[in-house]
Amino acid sequence: MLTRASDGSVKAFDNVCLHRQSQVVSGCGTAKRFTCPYHAWTYDNTGRLAGLPGREGCSPSAAGWTSPGTNRNG
């Protein structure tokens, strides 16, 4: 998946949910958040896990959970 962060940088990460490796999105479009259809885990446009249903007190970004991806050439 390719996204653009608020600072204008381009982010790339695998289109899979960390939970059950389901495909998060299909097709093209614009969004600031992406929600997995399987259990509704939500990711922001930098690949960080932004929400877990039923765990509203948990801060996934503080835990450092991000969608798997590879950083190449900076």
PDB file of N, CA, C and O in Angstrom, chain B, residues numbered from 101:
ATOM      1  N   MET B 101       0.845  -1.159   0.000  1.00  0.00           N
ATOM      2  CA  MET B 101       0.000   0.000   0.000  1.00  0.00           C
ATOM      3  C   MET B 101       0.896   1.230   0.000  1.00  0.00           C
ATOM      4  O   MET B 101       1.908   1.257   0.700  1.00  0.00           O
ATOM      5  N   LEU B 102       0.539   2.237  -0.769  1.00  0.00           N
ATOM      6  CA  LEU B 102       1.249   3.511  -0.780  1.00  0.00           C
ATOM      7  C   LEU B 102       0.325   4.584  -0.233  1.00  0.00           C
ATOM      8  O   LEU B 102      -0.834   4.684  -0.635  1.00  0.00           O
ATOM      9  N   THR B 103       0.846   5.382   0.686  1.00  0.00           N
ATOM     10  CA  THR B 103       0.069   6.485   1.248  1.00  0.00           C
ATOM     11  C   THR B 103       0.960   7.713   1.337  1.00  0.00           C
ATOM     12  O   THR B 103       2.177   7.626   1.172  1.00  0.00           O
ATOM     13  N   ARG B 104       0.349   8.842   1.595  1.00  0.00           N
ATOM     14  CA  ARG B 104       1.107  10.072   1.814  1.00  0.00           C
ATOM     15  C   ARG B 104       0.770  10.577   3.212  1.00  0.00           C
ATOM     16  O   ARG B 104      -0.398  10.755   3.558  1.00  0.00           O
ATOM     17  N   ALA B 105       1.811  10.804   4.008  1.00  0.00           N
ATOM     18  CA  ALA B 105       1.644  11.289   5.384  1.00  0.00           C
ATOM     19  C   ALA B 105       1.366  12.791   5.374  1.00  0.00           C
ATOM     20  O   ALA B 105       1.501  13.448   4.342  1.00  0.00           O
ATOM     21  N   SER B 106       0.980  13.324   6.519  1.00  0.00           N
ATOM     22  CA  SER B 106       0.629  14.744   6.607  1.00  0.00           C
ATOM     23  C   SER B 106       1.818  15.655   6.305  1.00  0.00           C
ATOM     24  O   SER B 106       1.625  16.804   5.907  1.00  0.00           O
ATOM     25  N   ASP B 107       3.053  15.157   6.488  1.00  0.00           N
ATOM     26  CA  ASP B 107       4.233  15.963   6.172  1.00  0.00           C
ATOM     27  C   ASP B 107       4.609  15.886   4.692  1.00  0.00           C
ATOM     28  O   ASP B 107       5.600  16.482   4.271  1.00  0.00           O
ATOM     29  N   GLY B 108       3.818  15.150   3.901  1.00  0.00           N
ATOM     30  CA  GLY B 108       4.054  15.034   2.472  1.00  0.00           C
ATOM     31  C   GLY B 108       4.896  13.839   2.062  1.00  0.00           C
ATOM     32  O   GLY B 108       5.031  13.553   0.873  1.00  0.00           O
ATOM     33  N   SER B 109       5.463  13.140   3.033  1.00  0.00           N
ATOM     34  CA  SER B 109       6.284  11.975   2.700  1.00  0.00           C
ATOM     35  C   SER B 109       5.413  10.808   2.246  1.00  0.00           C
ATOM     36  O   SER B 109       4.258  10.682   2.651  1.00  0.00           O
ATOM     37  N   VAL B 110       5.983   9.969   1.407  1.00  0.00           N
ATOM     38  CA  VAL B 110       5.281   8.791   0.906  1.00  0.00           C
ATOM     39  C   VAL B 110       5.636   7.602   1.789  1.00  0.00           C
ATOM     40  O   VAL B 110       6.805   7.386   2.106  1.00  0.00           O
ATOM     41  N   LYS B 111       4.633   6.838   2.181  1.00  0.00           N
ATOM     42  CA  LYS B 111       4.822   5.651   3.017  1.00  0.00           C
ATOM     43  C   LYS B 111       4.364   4.429   2.238  1.00  0.00           C
ATOM     44  O   LYS B 111       3.385   4.490   1.494  1.00  0.00           O
ATOM     45  N   ALA B 112       5.066   3.332   2.408  1.00  0.00           N
ATOM     46  CA  ALA B 112       4.694   2.077   1.757  1.00  0.00           C
ATOM     47  C   ALA B 112       4.715   0.969   2.796  1.00  0.00           C
ATOM     48  O   ALA B 112       5.656   0.861   3.581  1.00  0.00           O
ATOM     49  N   PHE B 113       3.690   0.159   2.796  1.00  0.00           N
ATOM     50  CA  PHE B 113       3.658  -0.984   3.699  1.00  0.00           C
ATOM     51  C   PHE B 113       2.772  -2.066   3.119  1.00  0.00           C
ATOM     52  O   PHE B 113       1.945  -1.809   2.244  1.00  0.00           O
ATOM     53  N   ASP B 114       2.952  -3.277   3.615  1.00  0.00           N
ATOM     54  CA  ASP B 114       2.186  -4.416   3.116  1.00  0.00           C
ATOM     55  C   ASP B 114       0.713  -4.251   3.447  1.00  0.00           C
ATOM     56  O   ASP B 114       0.359  -3.759   4.518  1.00  0.00           O
ATOM     57  N   ASN B 115      -0.124  -4.655   2.541  1.00  0.00           N
ATOM     58  CA  ASN B 115      -1.572  -4.520   2.673  1.00  0.00           C
ATOM     59  C   ASN B 115      -2.139  -5.721   3.437  1.00  0.00           C
ATOM     60  O   ASN B 115      -3.005  -6.439   2.938  1.00  0.00           O
ATOM     61  N   VAL B 116      -1.635  -5.919   4.649  1.00  0.00           N
ATOM     62  CA  VAL B 116      -2.104  -7.018   5.499  1.00  0.00           C
ATOM     63  C   VAL B 116      -2.263  -6.528   6.928  1.00  0.00           C
ATOM     64  O   VAL B 116      -1.502  -5.681   7.396  1.00  0.00           O
ATOM     65  N   CYS B 117      -3.252  -7.064   7.608  1.00  0.00           N
ATOM     66  CA  CYS B 117      -3.493  -6.750   9.008  1.00  0.00           C
ATOM     67  C   CYS B 117      -2.520  -7.547   9.876  1.00  0.00           C
ATOM     68  O   CYS B 117      -2.225  -8.704   9.574  1.00  0.00           O
ATOM     69  N   LEU B 118      -2.026  -6.942  10.941  1.00  0.00           N
ATOM     70  CA  LEU B 118      -1.128  -7.629  11.869  1.00  0.00           C
ATOM     71  C   LEU B 118      -1.809  -8.779  12.593  1.00  0.00           C
ATOM     72  O   LEU B 118      -1.148  -9.731  13.010  1.00  0.00           O
ATOM     73  N   HIS B 119      -3.111  -8.700  12.744  1.00  0.00           N
ATOM     74  CA  HIS B 119      -3.839  -9.672  13.552  1.00  0.00           C
ATOM     75  C   HIS B 119      -3.977 -11.024  12.876  1.00  0.00           C
ATOM     76  O   HIS B 119      -3.512 -12.031  13.411  1.00  0.00           O
ATOM     77  N   ARG B 120      -4.607 -11.066  11.712  1.00  0.00           N
ATOM     78  CA  ARG B 120      -4.857 -12.341  11.021  1.00  0.00           C
ATOM     79  C   ARG B 120      -4.374 -12.331   9.572  1.00  0.00           C
ATOM     80  O   ARG B 120      -4.750 -13.192   8.777  1.00  0.00           O
ATOM     81  N   GLN B 121      -3.546 -11.356   9.242  1.00  0.00           N
ATOM     82  CA  GLN B 121      -2.975 -11.220   7.905  1.00  0.00           C
ATOM     83  C   GLN B 121      -4.031 -11.110   6.799  1.00  0.00           C
ATOM     84  O   GLN B 121      -3.788 -11.506   5.659  1.00  0.00           O
ATOM     85  N   SER B 122      -5.175 -10.581   7.138  1.00  0.00           N
ATOM     86  CA  SER B 122      -6.213 -10.321   6.132  1.00  0.00           C
ATOM     87  C   SER B 122      -5.816  -9.110   5.302  1.00  0.00           C
ATOM     88  O   SER B 122      -5.094  -8.233   5.775  1.00  0.00           O
ATOM     89  N   GLN B 123      -6.286  -9.067   4.069  1.00  0.00           N
ATOM     90  CA  GLN B 123      -6.075  -7.900   3.229  1.00  0.00           C
ATOM     91  C   GLN B 123      -6.865  -6.742   3.828  1.00  0.00           C
ATOM     92  O   GLN B 123      -8.049  -6.886   4.131  1.00  0.00           O
ATOM     93  N   VAL B 124      -6.213  -5.595   3.998  1.00  0.00           N
ATOM     94  CA  VAL B 124      -6.862  -4.450   4.633  1.00  0.00           C
ATOM     95  C   VAL B 124      -7.711  -3.672   3.633  1.00  0.00           C
ATOM     96  O   VAL B 124      -8.859  -3.346   3.932  1.00  0.00           O
ATOM     97  N   VAL B 125      -7.181  -3.371   2.469  1.00  0.00           N
ATOM     98  CA  VAL B 125      -7.938  -2.627   1.461  1.00  0.00           C
ATOM     99  C   VAL B 125      -7.825  -3.317   0.107  1.00  0.00           C
ATOM    100  O   VAL B 125      -6.897  -4.086  -0.147  1.00  0.00           O
ATOM    101  N   SER B 126      -8.787  -3.023  -0.746  1.00  0.00           N
ATOM    102  CA  SER B 126      -8.717  -3.487  -2.132  1.00  0.00           C
ATOM    103  C   SER B 126      -9.008  -2.297  -3.031  1.00  0.00           C
ATOM    104  O   SER B 126      -9.813  -1.433  -2.681  1.00  0.00           O
ATOM    105  N   GLY B 127      -8.374  -2.247  -4.155  1.00  0.00           N
ATOM    106  CA  GLY B 127      -8.600  -1.146  -5.075  1.00  0.00           C
ATOM    107  C   GLY B 127      -7.825   0.100  -4.697  1.00  0.00           C
ATOM    108  O   GLY B 127      -6.925   0.060  -3.857  1.00  0.00           O
ATOM    109  N   CYS B 128      -8.184   1.199  -5.325  1.00  0.00           N
ATOM    110  CA  CYS B 128      -7.522   2.487  -5.114  1.00  0.00           C
ATOM    111  C   CYS B 128      -8.497   3.461  -4.471  1.00  0.00           C
ATOM    112  O   CYS B 128      -9.711   3.255  -4.493  1.00  0.00           O
ATOM    113  N   GLY B 129      -7.951   4.517  -3.902  1.00  0.00           N
ATOM    114  CA  GLY B 129      -8.798   5.536  -3.313  1.00  0.00           C
ATOM    115  C   GLY B 129      -7.998   6.442  -2.412  1.00  0.00           C
ATOM    116  O   GLY B 129      -6.768   6.431  -2.435  1.00  0.00           O
ATOM    117  N   THR B 130      -8.699   7.225  -1.618  1.00  0.00           N
ATOM    118  CA  THR B 130      -8.052   8.107  -0.655  1.00  0.00           C
ATOM    119  C   THR B 130      -8.664   7.870   0.707  1.00  0.00           C
ATOM    120  O   THR B 130      -9.879   7.723   0.838  1.00  0.00           O
ATOM    121  N   ALA B 131      -7.819   7.835   1.719  1.00  0.00           N
ATOM    122  CA  ALA B 131      -8.279   7.651   3.095  1.00  0.00           C
ATOM    123  C   ALA B 131      -7.159   8.047   4.044  1.00  0.00           C
ATOM    124  O   ALA B 131      -5.982   7.971   3.693  1.00  0.00           O
ATOM    125  N   LYS B 132      -7.525   8.466   5.234  1.00  0.00           N
ATOM    126  CA  LYS B 132      -6.538   8.761   6.271  1.00  0.00           C
ATOM    127  C   LYS B 132      -6.360   7.583   7.210  1.00  0.00           C
ATOM    128  O   LYS B 132      -5.348   7.475   7.902  1.00  0.00           O
ATOM    129  N   ARG B 133      -7.350   6.701   7.229  1.00  0.00           N
ATOM    130  CA  ARG B 133      -7.294   5.490   8.058  1.00  0.00           C
ATOM    131  C   ARG B 133      -7.804   4.318   7.244  1.00  0.00           C
ATOM    132  O   ARG B 133      -8.611   4.471   6.327  1.00  0.00           O
ATOM    133  N   PHE B 134      -7.309   3.140   7.608  1.00  0.00           N
ATOM    134  CA  PHE B 134      -7.676   1.912   6.910  1.00  0.00           C
ATOM    135  C   PHE B 134      -8.106   0.889   7.943  1.00  0.00           C
ATOM    136  O   PHE B 134      -7.394   0.662   8.921  1.00  0.00           O
ATOM    137  N   THR B 135      -9.251   0.272   7.744  1.00  0.00           N
ATOM    138  CA  THR B 135      -9.792  -0.672   8.714  1.00  0.00           C
ATOM    139  C   THR B 135      -9.876  -2.060   8.108  1.00  0.00           C
ATOM    140  O   THR B 135     -10.447  -2.251   7.034  1.00  0.00           O
ATOM    141  N   CYS B 136      -9.300  -3.029   8.811  1.00  0.00           N
ATOM    142  CA  CYS B 136      -9.347  -4.417   8.367  1.00  0.00           C
ATOM    143  C   CYS B 136     -10.787  -4.924   8.484  1.00  0.00           C
ATOM    144  O   CYS B 136     -11.425  -4.724   9.518  1.00  0.00           O
ATOM    145  N   PRO B 137     -11.300  -5.569   7.449  1.00  0.00           N
ATOM    146  CA  PRO B 137     -12.677  -6.061   7.505  1.00  0.00           C
ATOM    147  C   PRO B 137     -12.866  -7.262   8.430  1.00  0.00           C
ATOM    148  O   PRO B 137     -14.002  -7.596   8.767  1.00  0.00           O
ATOM    149  N   TYR B 138     -11.798  -7.910   8.841  1.00  0.00           N
ATOM    150  CA  TYR B 138     -11.921  -9.129   9.643  1.00  0.00           C
ATOM    151  C   TYR B 138     -12.309  -8.832  11.092  1.00  0.00           C
ATOM    152  O   TYR B 138     -13.343  -9.311  11.557  1.00  0.00           O
ATOM    153  N   HIS B 139     -11.509  -8.059  11.810  1.00  0.00           N
ATOM    154  CA  HIS B 139     -11.813  -7.713  13.200  1.00  0.00           C
ATOM    155  C   HIS B 139     -11.754  -6.211  13.469  1.00  0.00           C
ATOM    156  O   HIS B 139     -11.748  -5.789  14.626  1.00  0.00           O
ATOM    157  N   ALA B 140     -11.712  -5.411  12.421  1.00  0.00           N
ATOM    158  CA  ALA B 140     -11.779  -3.945  12.508  1.00  0.00           C
ATOM    159  C   ALA B 140     -10.563  -3.293  13.156  1.00  0.00           C
ATOM    160  O   ALA B 140     -10.685  -2.217  13.743  1.00  0.00           O
ATOM    161  N   TRP B 141      -9.392  -3.922  13.062  1.00  0.00           N
ATOM    162  CA  TRP B 141      -8.183  -3.220  13.475  1.00  0.00           C
ATOM    163  C   TRP B 141      -7.997  -2.066  12.497  1.00  0.00           C
ATOM    164  O   TRP B 141      -8.185  -2.240  11.293  1.00  0.00           O
ATOM    165  N   THR B 142      -7.629  -0.890  13.002  1.00  0.00           N
ATOM    166  CA  THR B 142      -7.527   0.301  12.174  1.00  0.00           C
ATOM    167  C   THR B 142      -6.095   0.824  12.176  1.00  0.00           C
ATOM    168  O   THR B 142      -5.445   0.894  13.219  1.00  0.00           O
ATOM    169  N   TYR B 143      -5.618   1.190  10.992  1.00  0.00           N
ATOM    170  CA  TYR B 143      -4.267   1.709  10.803  1.00  0.00           C
ATOM    171  C   TYR B 143      -4.345   3.121  10.256  1.00  0.00           C
ATOM    172  O   TYR B 143      -5.261   3.450   9.503  1.00  0.00           O
ATOM    173  N   ASP B 144      -3.370   3.972  10.638  1.00  0.00           N
ATOM    174  CA  ASP B 144      -3.337   5.316  10.060  1.00  0.00           C
ATOM    175  C   ASP B 144      -2.566   5.279   8.742  1.00  0.00           C
ATOM    176  O   ASP B 144      -2.123   4.214   8.311  1.00  0.00           O
ATOM    177  N   ASN B 145      -2.404   6.433   8.104  1.00  0.00           N
ATOM    178  CA  ASN B 145      -1.774   6.439   6.784  1.00  0.00           C
ATOM    179  C   ASN B 145      -0.251   6.364   6.830  1.00  0.00           C
ATOM    180  O   ASN B 145       0.404   6.513   5.799  1.00  0.00           O
ATOM    181  N   THR B 146       0.323   6.134   8.016  1.00  0.00           N
ATOM    182  CA  THR B 146       1.757   5.865   8.120  1.00  0.00           C
ATOM    183  C   THR B 146       2.010   4.399   8.434  1.00  0.00           C
ATOM    184  O   THR B 146       3.160   3.989   8.594  1.00  0.00           O
ATOM    185  N   GLY B 147       0.935   3.595   8.524  1.00  0.00           N
ATOM    186  CA  GLY B 147       1.080   2.171   8.800  1.00  0.00           C
ATOM    187  C   GLY B 147       1.008   1.806  10.268  1.00  0.00           C
ATOM    188  O   GLY B 147       1.099   0.628  10.614  1.00  0.00           O
ATOM    189  N   ARG B 148       0.847   2.791  11.139  1.00  0.00           N
ATOM    190  CA  ARG B 148       0.753   2.508  12.577  1.00  0.00           C
ATOM    191  C   ARG B 148      -0.650   2.055  12.945  1.00  0.00           C
ATOM    192  O   ARG B 148      -1.646   2.577  12.443  1.00  0.00           O
ATOM    193  N   LEU B 149      -0.702   1.082  13.826  1.00  0.00           N
ATOM    194  CA  LEU B 149      -1.987   0.621  14.336  1.00  0.00           C
ATOM    195  C   LEU B 149      -2.604   1.748  15.155  1.00  0.00           C
ATOM    196  O   LEU B 149      -1.995   2.224  16.114  1.00  0.00           O
ATOM    197  N   ALA B 150      -3.799   2.173  14.786  1.00  0.00           N
ATOM    198  CA  ALA B 150      -4.431   3.330  15.411  1.00  0.00           C
ATOM    199  C   ALA B 150      -5.607   2.963  16.301  1.00  0.00           C
ATOM    200  O   ALA B 150      -6.031   3.782  17.116  1.00  0.00           O
ATOM    201  N   GLY B 151      -6.146   1.759  16.172  1.00  0.00           N
ATOM    202  CA  GLY B 151      -7.295   1.396  16.986  1.00  0.00           C
ATOM    203  C   GLY B 151      -7.533  -0.090  17.035  1.00  0.00           C
ATOM    204  O   GLY B 151      -7.379  -0.806  16.045  1.00  0.00           O
ATOM    205  N   LEU B 152      -7.916  -0.539  18.223  1.00  0.00           N
ATOM    206  CA  LEU B 152      -8.274  -1.935  18.459  1.00  0.00           C
ATOM    207  C   LEU B 152      -9.656  -1.973  19.074  1.00  0.00           C
ATOM    208  O   LEU B 152      -9.837  -1.434  20.166  1.00  0.00           O
ATOM    209  N   PRO B 153     -10.648  -2.583  18.429  1.00  0.00           N
ATOM    210  CA  PRO B 153     -11.986  -2.655  19.004  1.00  0.00           C
ATOM    211  C   PRO B 153     -11.968  -3.374  20.349  1.00  0.00           C
ATOM    212  O   PRO B 153     -11.355  -4.431  20.496  1.00  0.00           O
ATOM    213  N   GLY B 154     -12.649  -2.785  21.321  1.00  0.00           N
ATOM    214  CA  GLY B 154     -12.722  -3.380  22.647  1.00  0.00           C
ATOM    215  C   GLY B 154     -11.518  -3.088  23.520  1.00  0.00           C
ATOM    216  O   GLY B 154     -11.464  -3.541  24.663  1.00  0.00           O
ATOM    217  N   ARG B 155     -10.554  -2.343  23.008  1.00  0.00           N
ATOM    218  CA  ARG B 155      -9.356  -1.995  23.785  1.00  0.00           C
ATOM    219  C   ARG B 155      -9.120  -0.490  23.705  1.00  0.00           C
ATOM    220  O   ARG B 155      -8.023  -0.035  23.380  1.00  0.00           O
ATOM    221  N   GLU B 156     -10.140   0.253  24.000  1.00  0.00           N
ATOM    222  CA  GLU B 156     -10.072   1.696  23.868  1.00  0.00           C
ATOM    223  C   GLU B 156      -9.017   2.327  24.771  1.00  0.00           C
ATOM    224  O   GLU B 156      -8.528   3.412  24.456  1.00  0.00           O
ATOM    225  N   GLY B 157      -8.651   1.692  25.876  1.00  0.00           N
ATOM    226  CA  GLY B 157      -7.629   2.230  26.771  1.00  0.00           C
ATOM    227  C   GLY B 157      -6.219   1.886  26.345  1.00  0.00           C
ATOM    228  O   GLY B 157      -5.256   2.402  26.913  1.00  0.00           O
ATOM    229  N   CYS B 158      -6.082   1.026  25.357  1.00  0.00           N
ATOM    230  CA  CYS B 158      -4.776   0.581  24.878  1.00  0.00           C
ATOM    231  C   CYS B 158      -4.258   1.566  23.836  1.00  0.00           C
ATOM    232  O   CYS B 158      -5.017   2.021  22.980  1.00  0.00           O
ATOM    233  N   SER B 159      -2.993   1.890  23.902  1.00  0.00           N
ATOM    234  CA  SER B 159      -2.395   2.771  22.904  1.00  0.00           C
ATOM    235  C   SER B 159      -1.470   1.955  22.006  1.00  0.00           C
ATOM    236  O   SER B 159      -0.301   1.761  22.342  1.00  0.00           O
ATOM    237  N   PRO B 160      -1.971   1.478  20.874  1.00  0.00           N
ATOM    238  CA  PRO B 160      -1.141   0.653  20.001  1.00  0.00           C
ATOM    239  C   PRO B 160       0.075   1.389  19.469  1.00  0.00           C
ATOM    240  O   PRO B 160       1.121   0.774  19.262  1.00  0.00           O
ATOM    241  N   SER B 161      -0.036   2.698  19.240  1.00  0.00           N
ATOM    242  CA  SER B 161       1.115   3.432  18.729  1.00  0.00           C
ATOM    243  C   SER B 161       2.216   3.524  19.779  1.00  0.00           C
ATOM    244  O   SER B 161       3.398   3.512  19.435  1.00  0.00           O
ATOM    245  N   ALA B 162       1.844   3.614  21.052  1.00  0.00           N
ATOM    246  CA  ALA B 162       2.847   3.631  22.114  1.00  0.00           C
ATOM    247  C   ALA B 162       3.566   2.295  22.203  1.00  0.00           C
ATOM    248  O   ALA B 162       4.733   2.238  22.589  1.00  0.00           O
ATOM    249  N   ALA B 163       2.870   1.223  21.847  1.00  0.00           N
ATOM    250  CA  ALA B 163       3.486  -0.103  21.859  1.00  0.00           C
ATOM    251  C   ALA B 163       4.387  -0.301  20.646  1.00  0.00           C
ATOM    252  O   ALA B 163       5.145  -1.269  20.590  1.00  0.00           O
ATOM    253  N   GLY B 164       4.309   0.611  19.672  1.00  0.00           N
ATOM    254  CA  GLY B 164       5.151   0.531  18.487  1.00  0.00           C
ATOM    255  C   GLY B 164       4.676  -0.443  17.437  1.00  0.00           C
ATOM    256  O   GLY B 164       5.445  -0.831  16.558  1.00  0.00           O
ATOM    257  N   TRP B 165       3.407  -0.852  17.515  1.00  0.00           N
ATOM    258  CA  TRP B 165       2.881  -1.791  16.523  1.00  0.00           C
ATOM    259  C   TRP B 165       2.669  -1.063  15.211  1.00  0.00           C
ATOM    260  O   TRP B 165       1.967  -0.053  15.162  1.00  0.00           O
ATOM    261  N   THR B 166       3.275  -1.573  14.146  1.00  0.00           N
ATOM    262  CA  THR B 166       3.075  -1.012  12.817  1.00  0.00           C
ATOM    263  C   THR B 166       2.834  -2.135  11.839  1.00  0.00           C
ATOM    264  O   THR B 166       3.176  -3.290  12.093  1.00  0.00           O
ATOM    265  N   SER B 167       2.249  -1.787  10.732  1.00  0.00           N
ATOM    266  CA  SER B 167       2.023  -2.773   9.688  1.00  0.00           C
ATOM    267  C   SER B 167       3.368  -3.198   9.116  1.00  0.00           C
ATOM    268  O   SER B 167       4.258  -2.364   8.952  1.00  0.00           O
ATOM    269  N   PRO B 168       3.530  -4.488   8.808  1.00  0.00           N
ATOM    270  CA  PRO B 168       4.819  -4.924   8.275  1.00  0.00           C
ATOM    271  C   PRO B 168       5.119  -4.254   6.946  1.00  0.00           C
ATOM    272  O   PRO B 168       4.224  -4.049   6.127  1.00  0.00           O
ATOM    273  N   GLY B 169       6.361  -3.922   6.741  1.00  0.00           N
ATOM    274  CA  GLY B 169       6.767  -3.289   5.496  1.00  0.00           C
ATOM    275  C   GLY B 169       8.278  -3.238   5.411  1.00  0.00           C
ATOM    276  O   GLY B 169       8.971  -3.661   6.335  1.00  0.00           O
ATOM    277  N   THR B 170       8.778  -2.735   4.333  1.00  0.00           N
ATOM    278  CA  THR B 170      10.210  -2.650   4.118  1.00  0.00           C
ATOM    279  C   THR B 170      10.571  -1.237   3.716  1.00  0.00           C
ATOM    280  O   THR B 170       9.928  -0.653   2.844  1.00  0.00           O
ATOM    281  N   ASN B 171      11.594  -0.685   4.344  1.00  0.00           N
ATOM    282  CA  ASN B 171      12.090   0.631   3.996  1.00  0.00           C
ATOM    283  C   ASN B 171      13.317   0.437   3.113  1.00  0.00           C
ATOM    284  O   ASN B 171      14.320  -0.131   3.546  1.00  0.00           O
ATOM    285  N   ARG B 172      13.232   0.907   1.883  1.00  0.00           N
ATOM    286  CA  ARG B 172      14.357   0.783   0.958  1.00  0.00           C
ATOM    287  C   ARG B 172      14.782   2.163   0.488  1.00  0.00           C
ATOM    288  O   ARG B 172      13.946   3.012   0.181  1.00  0.00           O
ATOM    289  N   ASN B 173      16.067   2.372   0.434  1.00  0.00           N
ATOM    290  CA  ASN B 173      16.641   3.630  -0.069  1.00  0.00           C
ATOM    291  C   ASN B 173      16.144   4.845   0.699  1.00  0.00           C
ATOM    292  O   ASN B 173      15.825   5.878   0.111  1.00  0.00           O
ATOM    293  N   GLY B 174      16.082   4.711   2.025  1.00  0.00           N
ATOM    294  CA  GLY B 174      15.719   5.841   2.868  1.00  0.00           C
ATOM    295  C   GLY B 174      14.287   5.982   3.053  1.00  0.00           C
ATOM    296  O   GLY B 174      13.842   6.898   3.744  1.00  0.00           O
TER     297      GLY B 174
END
